[in-house]
Structures are given as structure tokens and as C-alpha cells.
Amino acid sequence: MLRHTLTFENVTFAYEQMTFPLLSGVSFAFPLGWTGVVGANGAGKTTILRHAAGLLRPDSGWIRRPGGSIYCEQRTDEPPACLNSFLDAADGVAIRLRGSLGIHPDSLTNWAVLSHGERKRAQIAVALWQEPGVLALDEPTNHIDQGARRLLLQALDKYRGIGLIVSHDRNLLDSLCRQCLFVDLGRMVMRPGGYTAGRAQADREEASAFEQRELLKDRCLRLKKQVGRARSDSGRSSRKGTKRGLSSRDHDARAKVDIGRVTGRDAAVVRRAVQLQKRLERESKLRDSVAVKKQYALGVWTEGAESRRDTLFRLRAGFVSLGGTRRLVYPDLMMAPSDRIALTGPNGSGKSSLVGVILRQLNVPPERLVYLPQEIDAISSARTIEQVRHFSSDQLGLIMSLVTRLGSDAVRVMETIEPSPGEIRKVLIAIGLAASPHLIILDEPTNHLDLPSIECLEKALMDCSCGLLLASHDERFLAALTHRQWRTAPSPHDPDCILLGVS
């Protein structure tokens, strides 16, 4: 074992409620530096990180890790255990991290009112301060604005241990990672470079495997035809090689049979049929051994309809408190049935708080609203899955179809007691899209979703005719879907005041 390597050796693991292992005899190594762990929601990425940090134990196999380990989970419901010590620490590392990542001195006492982006920065800062031998980060850029993302990248680049990072942020993976572990429901392949280089190599491998399998399928088809002809020939030879049915007086016919037996021509025909059959069996095994990734139809549809009402909501100018003396001040706001609005701004500037005010002023029937909050806690996630299990067969079938088309195995999602944050978002999106909504409000919709799912959701919302209000830091996602922008920014005259600009 290398002293500075985290190794998985023949590791198998299954959750109690699952019918088959999520990890099955896997072996790979993580050297010093950052390794990306990428794949679809529910494929096992978080399970690998939790094993790497020692929070889960394999059913069989071994995991050998040098030094201590820390896992930073996706959710930020609770403050990290050492946050108070980190805030009080006077060492250079703590001071640098507090400054570079903008950690407020009162983060612990104000945790409940911090934005999820502020919580995420504090969570990662505490982990980096402890300088563990193994650091496992699950979606570290979720909720974080563009400016903070750049600062976080600089901080992570200074880490000198063994880092594992699960992320849908391609720029982050390409900038930090020396290699990426591609996880695909039991099949795990380590490829050099960042996500873009590894994905290109994976595409080449899949194309080559598909081509090889098609060639072998064609070869097997030709062999089957040859085997059929050979069997037919051997059948005729067998019938010719018997004296059954011949008259004892038909000496010429019996003599021909004897000659055939002597020359062995009929036996050669039979031997050829047997040889061809064995060759077909070998080629069939070779064909079946070529692993080709199963392709699922992706992309969802929506039956969203434009509301016949004049407005979806209307707010008079006012303000919303952000804790203490901080406040977000907004002008008169109105949303028409066909509006597509991007709500943007830095972490902690009141975007989610404004969404909360809007939700209380809607002119939309509840059954025609799709609302996805920024985070869904574990208890709510489990409750949602249990509710979906009791839907009618038609409803359940539609939801499972939509979840599958968003890139997850719906059967596995329905099996689990506690779905991943990405999986529960897909379930909630599916429930909403199936209801023919008039208004869709999504708070950080791309958080926790894998890359193919983001593209599928983007296409679905692009084709939807209802109103959209999207609060997000994903500039590419917003550019594709919105035509108006509401942006929060600090007031130049009052440090406690955030202003909402409309354009």
C-alpha cells in the first residue's frame, strides 16, 4: 500500500432496502490531489465518498486510508461540528480561510438565517482548516455565486491531501482534478484528466465497444445461417447413410451406403456442423462479453398552460427582513402569465426570502403551481417517496417515466428509504410537470442534478408555455430560458440594505 494513497480493494456494499449491491467487488486508488467522482444521480457517488471518509463500512473487501478524513455532505441543515473553534482560531490558516471565503464571525449564532451558499462556504472552510489526510466534498459549489466560486476554487487548489469531489460543475472538475472516477450503476472506470477529457475518452470507448459488438452480432448471424445449412446437410447425409427402408434385394443402393461409410464423406459433413456450432457458441460468448452501456430515452415533456388571468402575482414596493438590520428592498413587482424571469444576485442577498414573499401573494391555484425549494431535508424527502408509492398506478407510472427520462433509475429511486438530493429533486420536478402548471418557481433548480438531467430539464422548460421564475447562479441555464432579470445588489449608500433591480 502506498503511504499517500486511498485504496478500495474488492469492495462490496448494499443498503438494506436494496435488492442488489450498489458497489460490487470494486477496486481503485485515489492518489494525492483531487479526483472527481462523476455519474448519474443515484449511481453511488455519495456512497463512495462516505466509504472513503469511514462513515460507511463495506460488506466485504477493504479500504485503506492514510490519516484522518472528513466528509462534507451536500446538505447544510446543521452547522459543522468544529465551526465555533474555527471562528475563534487565531492561526494563519483559519484567518486566511475566514477572509478568503467571507465567513462571518457570527455564522454559528446566525446559521438559521444564513443562505445555503454562506453555509456551504463555512462548511468547506472548517474542513480545509482541519487539514485532513482525506477530504471528500459532495457538490461543493451548490448555492455558491460566481464570485464565491472563484474564491472557493483558489482555496481548494491549496489543499495538499487526498481529495475526492462529487460535482456537476464541469469547470471545477476540469480545473482541479487530475483524474475522474466515472460511476455508472456498478461499472466504475478511472480515467486521467478532468471531466471533459475523461468524458471524451468514455465516448470513444463506448463508440468502439458498440462498433465491436455490432461486428460480432453480424458475425454470429452469418454463423447461424452456416450452422443451419450444415445441420440440413448432415441430416440428409444421415438419412443417406442408413439402410433402413431399403429393400434387401436393392443391392445397388445398399452398396452406395457402404461406399459412403467407407469414404467418410457423410461423417465430414456432420463434423463440420458440430464445428460450426462450437464456433457460434464461442463468438456468442465473445459478443456478450463486450459491455455496451444501456441507453435510456432522455428528455421530458410538459403540458404547462398559459394562465388566462392577467397576472400571476403582483407585489407593491416593500422590503423583506434578512435578519438583524439587513433587509432586501424591492420595487413594485408584477409577473404576467408568459413571463420568464431570472432572479439573480450574490449569496445572502435575499433571493429565497423574496421567493417566500411571492409565494404568499400568488394569483395561481395551488394545483397549478410547481415550486421547488432550494433544499429538501431528509425527512421531507423520505415522506415524498412514501406518498408517491401510494399514487394510483397511472399516476405512479407517469412519475416513474418522467424520473427515468431525467436520467435516473426510477425503480431504484422508489426502493430507497432516503433518496439522494438529486433524486428527490427529479421526483418533485416530475410530480409538478405532470400537473400541467400555470407557473413554475424553481430555487436553484440545477443544484444536485447531474449534467444530462440539467440538459433534459432545460429542454423541458424551454418547450413549456407557462410562466417561469428561476432563482439560480447557473448563468448558462438562465440565459437559455429567461428574457427578464431581477437582480439583487448591495446598496451603495447603506451596508445593511440590498436593492432589487428590474430589467
C-alpha positions as CSV (number, residue, x, y, z in Angstrom):
1,M,0.0,0.0,0.0
2,L,1.3,3.4,-0.9
3,R,1.5,5.7,2.1
4,H,-0.2,8.6,0.4
5,T,-2.9,6.7,-1.4
6,L,-6.5,5.9,-0.5
7,T,-7.3,2.4,-1.8
8,F,-10.5,0.4,-2.3
9,E,-9.8,-3.3,-2.6
10,N,-12.6,-5.6,-3.9
11,V,-15.3,-3.6,-2.0
12,T,-18.9,-4.7,-2.0
13,F,-21.7,-2.8,-0.3
14,A,-25.5,-2.8,-0.4
15,Y,-28.0,-0.8,1.6
16,E,-30.5,-2.9,3.5
17,Q,-33.5,-1.9,1.4
18,M,-31.9,-2.6,-1.9
19,T,-32.2,-5.9,-3.8
20,F,-28.7,-5.8,-5.2
21,P,-25.3,-4.2,-4.3
22,L,-24.6,-0.6,-5.2
23,L,-20.8,-1.5,-5.1
24,S,-19.8,-4.9,-6.2
25,G,-16.2,-6.0,-5.9
26,V,-14.8,-2.6,-6.9
27,S,-11.1,-1.7,-6.7
28,F,-9.5,1.6,-7.4
29,A,-6.9,4.1,-5.9
30,F,-7.0,7.8,-5.1
31,P,-3.6,9.5,-5.0
32,L,-2.7,12.9,-3.6
33,G,-4.6,15.7,-5.3
34,W,-8.2,15.9,-6.4
35,T,-10.1,13.1,-8.0
36,G,-13.5,13.8,-9.5
37,V,-16.3,11.2,-8.9
38,V,-18.9,11.7,-11.6
39,G,-22.1,9.9,-12.8
40,A,-25.8,10.0,-12.7
41,N,-27.9,10.7,-9.5
42,G,-28.2,7.5,-7.5
43,A,-25.3,5.7,-9.2
44,G,-23.3,5.5,-5.9
45,K,-21.1,8.6,-5.9
46,T,-22.1,9.7,-2.4
47,T,-21.7,6.1,-1.2
48,I,-18.1,6.1,-2.4
49,L,-17.4,9.3,-0.6
50,R,-18.9,8.1,2.7
51,H,-16.8,4.9,2.5
52,A,-13.7,7.0,1.7
53,A,-14.3,9.0,4.9
54,G,-15.0,6.0,7.0
55,L,-18.7,6.8,7.6
56,L,-19.8,3.5,5.9
57,R,-18.2,0.1,6.2
58,P,-18.1,-2.3,3.2
59,D,-19.9,-5.6,3.4
60,S,-16.7,-7.2,2.1
61,G,-13.3,-6.0,0.9
62,W,-11.0,-3.4,2.4
63,I,-10.5,0.4,2.4
64,R,-7.1,1.6,3.4
65,R,-6.8,5.3,4.1
66,P,-3.8,7.4,5.4
67,G,-4.5,9.8,8.2
68,G,-7.8,11.3,9.3
69,S,-10.8,12.0,7.0
70,I,-13.6,14.5,6.6
71,Y,-16.8,14.2,4.6
72,C,-18.7,17.4,3.6
73,E,-22.2,16.4,2.7
74,Q,-24.5,18.0,0.2
75,R,-27.0,19.3,2.7
76,T,-26.2,22.2,5.0
77,D,-29.0,21.8,7.5
78,E,-26.7,21.7,10.5
79,P,-23.5,23.7,11.2
80,P,-20.2,21.8,11.1
81,A,-19.1,20.4,14.4
82,C,-16.0,22.5,14.7
83,L,-17.4,25.8,13.4
84,N,-17.1,27.5,16.8
85,S,-13.5,26.6,17.2
86,F,-12.7,27.7,13.7
87,L,-14.4,31.1,14.2
88,D,-12.3,31.6,17.4
89,A,-9.0,30.2,16.0
90,A,-6.1,32.7,15.7
91,D,-3.8,30.6,13.5
92,G,-2.8,31.8,10.0
93,V,-4.8,29.1,8.1
94,A,-8.1,30.0,9.9
95,I,-7.6,33.7,9.4
96,R,-6.8,33.2,5.7
97,L,-9.8,31.0,5.1
98,R,-12.2,33.2,7.0
99,G,-11.0,36.2,4.9
100,S,-10.8,34.5,1.5
101,L,-14.2,32.7,1.8
102,G,-16.0,35.6,3.5
103,I,-17.0,33.7,6.7
104,H,-19.0,35.9,9.1
105,P,-17.9,35.9,12.7
106,D,-21.5,35.3,13.8
107,S,-22.0,32.4,11.4
108,L,-22.8,29.9,14.2
109,T,-25.4,32.0,16.0
110,N,-27.0,33.1,12.7
111,W,-26.8,29.7,11.0
112,A,-30.6,29.5,10.6
113,V,-30.8,32.8,8.6
114,L,-27.7,32.2,6.5
115,S,-28.2,31.5,2.9
116,H,-27.3,28.0,1.8
117,G,-24.3,29.4,-0.2
118,E,-23.0,31.0,3.0
119,R,-23.5,27.8,4.9
120,K,-21.7,25.8,2.2
121,R,-18.6,28.2,2.3
122,A,-18.5,27.8,6.1
123,Q,-18.8,24.0,5.9
124,I,-15.8,23.7,3.5
125,A,-13.7,26.3,5.3
126,V,-13.9,24.4,8.5
127,A,-13.0,21.2,6.7
128,L,-9.9,22.8,5.0
129,W,-8.8,24.3,8.3
130,Q,-8.6,20.8,9.9
131,E,-6.2,19.7,7.1
132,P,-7.4,16.0,7.0
133,G,-5.5,13.4,5.1
134,V,-8.7,12.6,3.1
135,L,-11.2,15.3,2.2
136,A,-14.5,14.2,0.5
137,L,-16.6,17.0,-0.9
138,D,-20.2,16.4,-2.1
139,E,-21.4,19.1,-4.5
140,P,-19.2,21.9,-3.0
141,T,-20.3,24.6,-5.4
142,N,-24.1,24.2,-4.8
143,H,-25.7,27.5,-4.0
144,I,-22.5,29.4,-4.4
145,D,-22.4,32.6,-6.6
146,Q,-19.8,33.1,-9.3
147,G,-17.6,35.4,-7.2
148,A,-17.5,33.0,-4.3
149,R,-16.9,30.1,-6.6
150,R,-13.7,31.6,-7.8
151,L,-12.5,32.1,-4.2
152,L,-13.5,28.5,-3.3
153,L,-11.5,27.2,-6.3
154,Q,-8.4,29.0,-5.1
155,A,-8.9,27.6,-1.6
156,L,-9.4,24.1,-2.8
157,D,-6.3,24.3,-5.0
158,K,-4.1,24.8,-1.9
159,Y,-5.2,21.6,-0.3
160,R,-2.4,19.0,-0.3
161,G,-4.1,15.8,0.8
162,I,-6.2,13.2,-1.0
163,G,-9.3,15.0,-2.3
164,L,-12.5,13.4,-3.7
165,I,-15.0,15.7,-5.2
166,V,-18.6,14.9,-6.5
167,S,-19.8,17.8,-8.6
168,H,-21.9,18.7,-11.7
169,D,-19.6,21.8,-12.1
170,R,-17.6,21.0,-15.2
171,N,-15.3,24.0,-14.8
172,L,-14.5,23.0,-11.3
173,L,-13.7,19.4,-12.2
174,D,-11.6,20.4,-15.2
175,S,-9.6,23.0,-13.1
176,L,-8.9,20.8,-10.0
177,C,-8.9,17.1,-10.9
178,R,-6.0,15.0,-12.1
179,Q,-8.3,12.1,-12.7
180,C,-12.0,11.2,-12.6
181,L,-13.8,8.1,-11.5
182,F,-16.8,7.5,-13.8
183,V,-19.6,5.7,-11.9
184,D,-22.4,4.1,-13.8
185,L,-24.5,1.7,-11.7
186,G,-21.9,-0.9,-10.7
187,R,-19.4,-0.2,-13.6
188,M,-16.6,2.1,-12.4
189,V,-13.8,3.3,-14.5
190,M,-10.9,5.7,-13.6
191,R,-9.8,8.0,-16.4
192,P,-7.0,10.6,-16.4
193,G,-7.6,14.3,-16.6
194,G,-10.7,16.4,-15.7
195,Y,-14.3,15.7,-16.6
196,T,-14.1,17.0,-20.2
197,A,-11.0,14.8,-21.1
198,G,-12.5,11.8,-19.3
199,R,-15.9,12.2,-20.9
200,A,-14.3,12.4,-24.3
201,Q,-12.4,9.2,-23.6
202,A,-15.5,7.5,-22.4
203,D,-17.4,8.4,-25.5
204,R,-14.6,7.0,-27.6
205,E,-14.7,3.7,-25.6
206,E,-18.4,3.4,-25.9
207,A,-18.3,4.1,-29.6
208,S,-15.6,1.4,-30.1
209,A,-17.5,-1.1,-27.9
210,F,-20.7,-0.5,-29.8
211,E,-18.9,-1.0,-33.2
212,Q,-17.2,-4.2,-31.9
213,R,-20.5,-5.6,-30.7
214,E,-22.2,-4.8,-33.9
215,L,-19.5,-6.6,-35.9
216,L,-19.8,-9.6,-33.6
217,K,-23.6,-9.7,-33.9
218,D,-23.2,-9.7,-37.7
219,R,-20.6,-12.5,-37.5
220,C,-22.9,-14.5,-35.2
221,L,-25.8,-14.0,-37.6
222,R,-23.7,-15.3,-40.6
223,L,-22.6,-18.3,-38.5
224,K,-26.2,-19.1,-37.5
225,K,-27.0,-19.4,-41.2
226,Q,-24.0,-21.6,-41.9
227,V,-24.9,-23.8,-38.9
228,G,-28.5,-24.1,-40.3
229,R,-27.2,-25.2,-43.7
230,A,-24.7,-27.6,-42.2
231,R,-27.3,-29.2,-40.0
232,S,-29.6,-29.6,-43.0
233,D,-26.7,-31.2,-45.0
234,S,-25.8,-33.5,-42.1
235,G,-29.5,-34.5,-41.8
236,R,-29.6,-35.5,-45.4
237,S,-26.3,-37.3,-45.0
238,S,-27.6,-39.2,-42.0
239,R,-30.6,-40.3,-44.0
240,K,-28.4,-41.3,-46.9
241,G,-26.1,-43.2,-44.6
242,T,-28.7,-45.7,-43.3
243,K,-30.1,-48.9,-45.0
244,R,-33.3,-48.5,-43.1
245,G,-36.2,-48.7,-45.6
246,L,-34.1,-50.2,-48.3
247,S,-35.2,-53.5,-49.8
248,S,-32.9,-56.4,-49.1
249,R,-33.0,-57.0,-52.9
250,D,-31.8,-53.4,-53.7
251,H,-28.1,-54.3,-53.9
252,D,-27.1,-51.1,-55.7
253,A,-28.5,-48.8,-53.1
254,R,-27.0,-50.7,-50.2
255,A,-23.6,-50.7,-52.0
256,K,-23.7,-46.9,-52.2
257,V,-24.4,-46.6,-48.5
258,D,-21.4,-48.8,-47.8
259,I,-19.2,-46.7,-50.1
260,G,-20.3,-43.5,-48.3
261,R,-19.4,-45.1,-44.9
262,V,-16.0,-46.1,-46.2
263,T,-15.1,-42.7,-47.7
264,G,-16.3,-40.8,-44.6
265,R,-17.9,-38.0,-46.6
266,D,-21.1,-38.1,-44.6
267,A,-19.1,-38.1,-41.3
268,A,-17.2,-35.0,-42.5
269,V,-20.5,-33.2,-43.1
270,V,-21.6,-34.0,-39.6
271,R,-18.2,-32.9,-38.1
272,R,-18.5,-29.6,-40.0
273,A,-21.9,-28.9,-38.5
274,V,-20.6,-29.6,-35.0
275,Q,-17.5,-27.4,-35.5
276,L,-19.7,-24.5,-36.8
277,Q,-22.0,-24.9,-33.8
278,K,-19.0,-24.7,-31.4
279,R,-17.6,-21.7,-33.2
280,L,-21.0,-20.0,-33.0
281,E,-21.1,-20.6,-29.2
282,R,-17.6,-19.1,-28.9
283,E,-18.5,-16.0,-30.9
284,S,-21.7,-15.5,-29.0
285,K,-19.9,-15.5,-25.7
286,L,-17.4,-13.0,-27.1
287,R,-20.3,-10.8,-28.3
288,D,-21.9,-10.9,-24.9
289,S,-18.7,-10.1,-23.1
290,V,-18.4,-6.7,-24.9
291,A,-20.0,-4.3,-22.4
292,V,-22.2,-1.7,-24.1
293,K,-23.8,1.0,-21.9
294,K,-27.6,0.7,-22.0
295,Q,-29.1,3.8,-23.5
296,Y,-32.3,5.2,-22.0
297,A,-34.5,7.7,-23.7
298,L,-33.9,11.1,-22.1
299,G,-35.9,14.3,-22.1
300,V,-39.2,15.2,-20.6
301,W,-42.3,16.9,-21.8
302,T,-44.5,19.4,-20.1
303,E,-48.1,20.3,-20.6
304,G,-47.8,23.6,-18.9
305,A,-50.5,26.0,-20.0
306,E,-50.5,29.8,-20.0
307,S,-52.9,31.2,-17.3
308,R,-55.9,33.1,-18.5
309,R,-55.5,35.6,-15.6
310,D,-54.0,39.0,-16.2
311,T,-51.2,38.4,-13.7
312,L,-49.6,35.5,-11.8
313,F,-48.8,37.8,-8.9
314,R,-48.4,41.5,-8.1
315,L,-46.4,42.9,-5.2
316,R,-46.4,46.5,-4.0
317,A,-43.0,48.0,-3.3
318,G,-41.7,47.0,0.1
319,F,-38.9,45.1,1.9
320,V,-38.2,41.8,3.5
321,S,-36.0,41.3,6.6
322,L,-32.9,39.3,6.2
323,G,-32.0,39.1,9.9
324,G,-30.9,41.8,12.2
325,T,-30.9,45.2,10.4
326,R,-30.3,43.7,7.0
327,R,-33.2,43.9,4.5
328,L,-34.0,43.5,0.8
329,V,-35.8,46.4,-0.7
330,Y,-37.9,45.8,-3.8
331,P,-39.9,48.0,-6.2
332,D,-43.5,47.2,-7.5
333,L,-43.3,43.7,-9.0
334,M,-45.6,42.0,-11.4
335,M,-45.4,38.8,-13.4
336,A,-47.5,38.2,-16.5
337,P,-48.7,34.6,-17.5
338,S,-46.0,34.2,-20.2
339,D,-43.1,35.9,-18.3
340,R,-39.8,34.2,-17.9
341,I,-37.8,35.8,-15.1
342,A,-34.3,35.2,-13.8
343,L,-33.8,36.1,-10.1
344,T,-30.0,36.6,-9.6
345,G,-27.6,38.0,-7.1
346,P,-24.8,37.1,-4.6
347,N,-25.3,34.7,-1.7
348,G,-27.2,36.0,1.2
349,S,-28.8,38.9,-0.8
350,G,-32.4,37.7,-0.1
351,K,-33.4,35.8,-3.3
352,S,-35.0,32.9,-1.4
353,S,-36.6,35.3,1.0
354,L,-38.2,37.2,-1.8
355,V,-39.5,34.0,-3.3
356,G,-41.2,33.3,0.1
357,V,-43.0,36.6,-0.1
358,I,-44.1,35.9,-3.7
359,L,-45.5,32.5,-2.8
360,R,-47.8,34.2,-0.3
361,Q,-49.2,36.6,-2.9
362,L,-49.8,34.3,-5.9
363,N,-52.9,34.6,-8.1
364,V,-52.5,30.9,-9.2
365,P,-54.5,27.9,-8.0
366,P,-52.2,25.7,-5.8
367,E,-52.7,22.7,-8.1
368,R,-51.3,24.8,-11.0
369,L,-48.1,25.8,-9.2
370,V,-44.8,24.0,-9.3
371,Y,-42.5,25.1,-6.6
372,L,-39.1,23.6,-5.9
373,P,-37.3,25.0,-2.8
374,Q,-33.5,25.4,-2.7
375,E,-33.1,22.4,-0.3
376,I,-35.3,19.5,0.7
377,D,-34.4,17.9,4.1
378,A,-34.0,14.2,4.6
379,I,-37.3,13.8,6.5
380,S,-39.3,15.6,3.7
381,S,-37.5,13.5,1.1
382,A,-38.5,10.2,2.7
383,R,-42.1,11.4,3.2
384,T,-42.4,12.4,-0.5
385,I,-41.2,9.0,-1.7
386,E,-43.7,7.3,0.6
387,Q,-46.5,9.4,-0.7
388,V,-45.6,8.7,-4.3
389,R,-45.6,4.9,-3.6
390,H,-49.3,5.3,-2.8
391,F,-50.3,7.1,-6.0
392,S,-52.6,5.4,-8.4
393,S,-51.0,3.0,-10.9
394,D,-51.5,5.5,-13.7
395,Q,-50.0,8.4,-11.6
396,L,-47.1,6.3,-10.4
397,G,-46.3,5.1,-13.9
398,L,-46.2,8.7,-15.3
399,I,-44.0,9.9,-12.4
400,M,-41.6,7.0,-12.8
401,S,-41.5,7.5,-16.6
402,L,-40.6,11.2,-16.1
403,V,-37.9,10.4,-13.5
404,T,-36.4,7.8,-15.8
405,R,-36.3,10.3,-18.6
406,L,-34.5,12.7,-16.3
407,G,-31.7,10.1,-16.2
408,S,-32.3,8.1,-13.0
409,D,-33.4,4.5,-12.4
410,A,-37.0,5.1,-11.2
411,V,-37.3,1.6,-9.7
412,R,-34.2,2.2,-7.6
413,V,-35.4,5.6,-6.5
414,M,-38.8,4.1,-5.4
415,E,-36.9,1.4,-3.5
416,T,-34.8,3.7,-1.4
417,I,-35.8,4.9,2.1
418,E,-33.7,8.1,1.8
419,P,-33.2,9.3,-1.8
420,S,-30.3,11.5,-2.7
421,P,-30.9,15.2,-3.0
422,G,-30.6,14.9,-6.8
423,E,-33.1,12.1,-6.9
424,I,-35.7,13.8,-4.8
425,R,-35.5,16.9,-6.9
426,K,-36.2,14.8,-10.0
427,V,-39.2,13.2,-8.3
428,L,-40.6,16.6,-7.3
429,I,-40.0,18.1,-10.8
430,A,-41.8,15.0,-12.3
431,I,-44.8,15.5,-9.9
432,G,-45.0,19.2,-10.9
433,L,-44.6,18.7,-14.6
434,A,-47.3,16.1,-14.6
435,A,-49.8,18.6,-13.2
436,S,-50.0,21.0,-16.3
437,P,-48.8,24.0,-14.3
438,H,-49.5,27.7,-14.9
439,L,-46.4,28.8,-13.0
440,I,-43.1,27.2,-12.2
441,I,-40.9,28.7,-9.5
442,L,-37.6,26.9,-9.0
443,D,-35.0,28.0,-6.4
444,E,-31.5,26.8,-7.6
445,P,-33.0,24.1,-9.8
446,T,-29.7,22.7,-11.1
447,N,-28.2,22.1,-7.6
448,H,-27.7,18.3,-7.0
449,L,-28.7,17.4,-10.6
450,D,-26.2,15.5,-12.9
451,L,-25.3,17.1,-16.2
452,P,-27.6,15.1,-18.5
453,S,-30.5,15.8,-16.2
454,I,-29.8,19.6,-16.3
455,E,-29.9,19.5,-20.1
456,C,-33.2,17.5,-20.0
457,L,-34.8,19.9,-17.6
458,E,-33.6,22.9,-19.6
459,K,-35.2,21.4,-22.8
460,A,-38.4,20.7,-20.9
461,L,-38.7,24.2,-19.6
462,M,-37.8,25.7,-23.0
463,D,-40.8,23.9,-24.5
464,C,-43.2,24.8,-21.7
465,S,-45.7,27.6,-22.3
466,C,-46.4,28.6,-18.6
467,G,-44.7,31.3,-16.6
468,L,-41.1,30.7,-15.2
469,L,-39.4,32.3,-12.2
470,L,-35.9,30.8,-11.8
471,A,-33.6,31.8,-8.9
472,S,-30.1,30.5,-9.9
473,H,-26.4,31.1,-10.1
474,D,-26.2,28.9,-13.3
475,E,-25.8,31.6,-15.9
476,R,-25.9,29.3,-18.9
477,F,-29.2,27.7,-17.7
478,L,-30.8,31.2,-17.1
479,A,-29.6,32.5,-20.5
480,A,-31.4,29.7,-22.3
481,L,-34.7,30.1,-20.5
482,T,-35.4,33.7,-19.4
483,H,-35.9,37.0,-21.0
484,R,-36.2,39.3,-17.9
485,Q,-33.9,39.7,-14.9
486,W,-34.4,40.8,-11.3
487,R,-31.0,41.2,-9.7
488,T,-30.1,41.8,-6.1
489,A,-27.1,44.0,-5.2
490,P,-25.8,45.9,-2.1
491,S,-26.9,49.5,-1.8
492,P,-24.0,51.9,-2.3
493,H,-25.3,54.1,0.5
494,D,-26.4,51.6,3.2
495,P,-24.4,48.5,4.0
496,D,-27.4,46.8,5.6
497,C,-29.6,47.4,2.5
498,I,-29.9,45.1,-0.5
499,L,-31.7,46.6,-3.6
500,L,-33.6,44.6,-6.2
501,G,-33.2,45.9,-9.7
502,V,-35.6,45.0,-12.5
503,S,-34.6,44.9,-16.2
